[in-house]
Amino acid sequence: MWEREGCDILKGKKILAVDDCPQLRDLISSIFSAAGAEVITAADGEEGVSMALMKKPDLITMDNNMPKMSGADACKVLKTSIGTKKVPILMVSSDYPIFKVLFEEKLIDDYLPKPFMFPDLLGKAVKVLEDRG
């Protein structure tokens, strides 16, 4: 089921999934874990920034509409912090208008609208990691 072309790049990668919905965090975690990645989760943008600075992930998936700190604000912090500015960020959100702005400002590396299909999440993650080389 998880034998998708290119998914080998996910094996052993550390992925931070930031979303305020516990069920969605668990789903994203399960998808990436099944592909061989180590997954760390955070419940809001503020916790996501803290976890990213502490754990040094290889990829971050980020929702936008969250308590304490929005995904957009978290991306701004992460892309200006020395320890995380090169970590690719995949925005996974239903907040479509923000995608274009954040992408043009190079605050996210790609985006995936909710709801999404499992293969699309894996495909976007693989693409972002391959683009980072």
C-alpha positions in Angstrom: 0.0 0.0 0.0 2.8 2.4 0.8 5.1 1.3 -2.0 4.8 4.5 -3.9 7.6 5.5 -6.2 10.1 7.7 -4.4 8.8 7.0 -0.9 12.2 5.5 0.0 13.3 9.0 0.6 10.9 9.2 3.6 12.6 6.2 5.4 14.5 7.5 8.5 13.4 11.1 7.9 12.2 13.1 10.9 8.9 14.8 10.1 7.1 17.3 12.3 3.3 17.4 11.8 1.7 20.6 13.2 -2.1 20.6 13.3 -4.6 21.5 16.1 -6.9 18.6 15.1 -5.7 15.5 17.1 -7.3 13.1 14.6 -5.6 14.7 11.7 -2.2 14.8 13.5 -2.7 11.1 14.2 -3.6 10.4 10.6 -0.6 12.3 9.2 1.6 10.6 11.7 0.3 7.1 10.7 0.8 7.8 7.0 4.4 8.9 7.4 5.2 6.3 10.0 4.0 3.6 7.6 6.4 5.0 5.0 9.3 4.6 7.5 9.6 8.1 8.8 10.0 9.2 12.5 7.1 11.5 13.3 6.9 14.3 15.9 3.7 16.2 16.4 2.6 19.6 17.7 -0.8 21.0 18.4 -0.3 24.6 17.4 2.1 27.0 15.7 3.8 28.0 18.9 4.5 24.4 19.9 5.5 23.6 16.3 8.2 26.3 16.4 9.5 25.0 19.7 9.6 21.4 18.5 11.2 22.3 15.2 14.0 24.3 17.0 14.5 21.4 19.5 14.1 18.3 17.3 15.5 19.6 13.9 13.1 17.8 11.6 13.8 17.0 7.9 10.3 18.2 6.9 7.4 20.1 8.5 3.8 19.8 7.6 1.9 22.8 8.9 -1.8 23.7 9.2 -2.7 27.4 9.1 -5.7 28.0 11.3 -4.5 27.1 14.8 -4.6 28.5 18.3 -1.8 30.5 20.0 0.1 31.0 16.7 -1.1 30.6 13.1 0.7 28.4 10.7 1.6 31.5 8.6 3.2 33.1 11.6 5.0 29.9 12.6 6.4 29.7 9.0 7.7 33.2 9.3 9.5 32.4 12.5 10.9 29.1 11.1 12.1 30.6 7.9 14.0 33.4 9.7 15.6 31.2 12.4 19.1 29.9 11.7 18.3 26.4 12.9 15.2 25.9 10.8 15.3 28.3 7.8 16.4 25.5 5.4 13.8 22.9 6.7 11.2 22.5 4.0 7.6 23.3 5.0 4.5 21.7 3.4 1.4 23.6 4.3 -1.6 21.3 4.7 -4.6 23.4 5.2 -8.1 24.3 4.1 -7.1 28.0 4.1 -6.6 28.2 0.3 -6.0 32.0 0.0 -2.9 31.9 2.3 -1.1 29.3 0.1 -0.3 31.6 -2.7 1.0 34.4 -0.5 3.2 32.2 1.6 4.5 30.3 -1.4 5.4 33.6 -3.2 7.1 34.9 -0.1 9.1 31.6 0.1 7.7 30.9 3.6 6.5 27.5 2.5 7.9 25.0 0.0 4.7 23.5 -1.2 1.1 23.2 -0.2 -1.7 20.6 -0.1 -5.3 21.6 0.4 -7.5 19.7 2.9 -9.2 17.3 2.5 -6.4 15.3 0.9 -5.7 11.8 -0.3 -2.9 9.8 1.3 -0.9 9.4 -1.9 -1.1 13.2 -2.5 0.4 13.8 1.0 3.2 11.3 0.4 3.8 12.6 -3.1 4.1 16.2 -2.0 6.4 15.2 0.9 8.6 13.3 -1.5 8.7 16.1 -4.0 9.7 18.7 -1.3 12.4 16.5 0.1 13.8 15.7 -3.4 13.8 19.4 -4.3 15.9 20.1 -1.2 18.3 17.4 -2.4 
